Amino acid sequence: GIRDSSVTGVQTCALPICPDALIAASGLPRAEARLLLEQASGQRREWLLAHGDEALEDAACERFLSLKSRRQNGEPIAYLCGEREFHGLAFQVDPAVLIPRPETELLVDEAARRAPSGASVLDLGTGSGAIAIALAVTRPDLRLIATDQSVDALALARANAHRHQLTEPRVAFRQGSWWQAIGSSERFALIVSN
């Protein structure tokens, strides 16, 4: 089971402990606990369900307890798992960017509907790149430029673009605060921002 160390006050695993027991004892909603256990163990949901009564490796249990503690302290699930789905695509996320929200998918849908064929589109404050990348995947005819002031956010956005096989000139990333990253002669048919 799970035990508290009297010296450090930190929870540790006492083997053997199984996925079902960890989830039940976590104090988290079942779906959240299962996601964190998937992350900690490196196993898919189906495996955890099929092997719910089998002992986990101690290292996986320790990783789960660390993630559980961070979640109970308010850290978002998406940051703990390092990924968020948006517009049917998986995006890497971390505290350098805001977590893409499902409501923002409407912005992508409207931009895809309104952008003229072959247009240049600007995404200001791109963060993870979710809007620009989802728009590029939805409308392969568009050319997108995405800006952000944060170097860390742009690195993450570039990684997400690479993950979805998008390269320049289809999607270009520029560092700068809002319009500072855009040349004075550049023109766009559509500008999006969240």
N, C-alpha and C positions, 0 to 999 in steps of 0.2 A: 504494500500500500504506500501511501504518501506519508512522510513523517516530517516534523519540524526539527531542525537541529537546535538543540538547547543552547549551543554556543553562538551560532550566527543568526538564528531566527529565520533562516532561509529554508523553504521547503525543498526536500530532496526525494528521490525515488528509492524505495526499498523493493528490490526485485523479488519475485516477478510481479509485474503490473501490466494489465492488458488495456487495449484501446477503449473498450467499453467502460472499464472502471475509471480510467482517466477522464473521459468525457463526463461521466455521471458525477464525479467528485469535483469537477472543475469550478462549479458555481457560475459558469457562463451559459448562455443559451446554447442548446445542443448544436445548432448549425454553425455558430461561431467556434465552438470547441472543436468540432470536426474539421473545419477549415484550418485551424491552428495546428491540429494534430497531423493533418496532411502535410503542412509546411514543415513541422518538426521531424516527422518520420521519413519524409520523401516518398510516401506511399499515396496512391490515389484512393479516393473515397471508396471505390469498389473493393479494394484490397482490405481497407480498414473494416468494412462491413463483413467481409468473408472471414476475416481473422480477428474479429472483435474480442474473442476470449483467449487469444494467444499472447504470451508475454512479449512486450516490446523491449528493444535494447535500452539499456540504462541511458545512453546518450540521447536517444530520441525522447525519452521521458523528461530528462533534464531540459532539453530545448523547449519542449511543450510547456513545462512549468515556467520557464523564463518568458515565453510568449504570452502565456496566460496572465502572468503578473503585469506585463506591460499593457495588455488589453484592459485589465481591471483598473489600471491607472489612467485609462482614457485614450490610449493610443489607437488610432483607427486600424481596423482589420486590413484595409488595403496596404497600409504602410508595413504592417507586420508580415503580410504575405508577399509584399513587393510587387503586386500586380492588381490591375482593375480592368474589367471588361467595359468597353465603350463602343457603341455602334457596331456590335458584333465582332470587335477586334480586341485582342489582349494588349494592354499597355503596362509597361514597367512604371511604377511610381515609387517615390520616396519623399521624405519631408521637404525636399527642395522644390516640390511642385504641389499644387492643389490636386486633390483627387477628382478625376472626371466624374461629373454627375449625370445620371440618366436624363434629367430634364434638358441638358445641353445638347442631347441628340437631336432635339427639335431644331436647334440652330443649324446643325449640319444638314438636316433634311431641307430646311428652307433655303440655305445657301446653295445646295445642289440644285434645287428647283429654279432658283432665280438667276444663277450665274449664266451669262451668255456662253455659247460654245467657244472653246479655246481661250477663255478669259484668264487674266491674271487676277489672283485673289490674295489679299493680305490678311494674315492672322496676327493681330497685335496681342502681346502677352501670352505666347503660346504654351508656356508651362511644359507639360509632358508631350505636347504636339498632338494631342488627341483630336482637336478640331481639324487642323490642317491635314493630318494623316487620314482621318476618316473621310474627309472631303475629297482628297486625292484618290482614295480607293473607290469611293462612290462615283466620282467623275474623273476618269482617266484623261480627259481632254484638257483639264485645267492645269495651270501652272501656279504654284503656291509659294509665297514667301512668308515665313513665320519668324517673328521677332520676340525677343525676351531680353530683359536687362540682366537676368541671372545666367552666368556661365554654367553653373551646375544644372539648371533647368534645360538649357540648350543641349548640353551633353546627353541628358536623358531623352530629350526629344529626338536628337539624331540617332540614338540607339533604337528608339521606337520606330523611326522611319526605316532604318536598316532592317529591323525585324520584319517589317511589312514590305520589304524590297522596293523602297522608294528612295531614289537618289536625285541629286541635282541634274538637270534643271527642273524636274517635276516638283520637288519640294526643296526649297533652299531655306537655311536657317541663318539668321543674322542677330548679332548681339548689339543691344542698345535699348534705351528707354523709349518706348513707343515709337514716335516718328523719327527719332535720331538715327535709327538703323536703315532708313529709307532715303534714297537719293532724291534730290529736288525735282528731277525730271521723270521719275517713275510714276506711272499711272496704273490704277487698278479698277476693274469693273465692279469689284465687290470687296468690302472690308468687313471682317468678322472679328469678334472679341468676346470673351466671357469675363 
